[in-house]
Amino acid sequence: MSIQIRPAKKSDAPTILAFINDLAVYEKEPDAVFNTVSEIEKKLFCEHPTAHALICEQEGEAIGFAVYFFNYSTWLGKHGLYLEDLYVSQDKRGNGAGKAIMQYLAQLALEKDCGRFEWVVLDWNKPAIDFYDSIGAKPQGEWIIYRLSGDELRSFAQQGK
């Protein structure tokens, strides 16, 4: 039952969208996904993408995915790898797929001379928190995530015009 991690291809866009929808259901936000196969193809598989995707396979079957991008730490003077989403199909969890994805990304971060590998987790997602603790990741409790989106984003942006 070997697990393979590979960069996603444009033909994986429908699979990626299916995993995104599954993740939204798991995170109790089933109606929050507005993404489409076409948008995934345009954003992740364009000439100069700013985000990238991985597919995790077991015996040739896609069982998970990750989306990540690179940011920049002004303090470190290095790029960082930011994991936006990681999802493994519910019936395939516990076989090392999540750990394999995380190790692939950690290796990629080192290859790209990144100073950090970061992500966020919902505070109620105890299985994920336990997993991240088990691999030696440390929560950054002193930071609070802020977000502008939707009407608030549009309203604030319009104030500057």
Buried (B, 14 or more C-beta within 10 A) or exposed (E): EEBEBEEBEEEBBEBBBBBBBBBBEBBEEEEEBEBEBEEBBEBBBEEEEEBBBBBBBBEEEBBBBBBBBBEEEEEEEBBBBBBEBBBBBEEBBEBBBBBBBBEBBBEBBEEEEBBBBBBEBEEEEEEBBEBBEEEEBEEEEEEEEEEEEEEEEEEEEEEEE
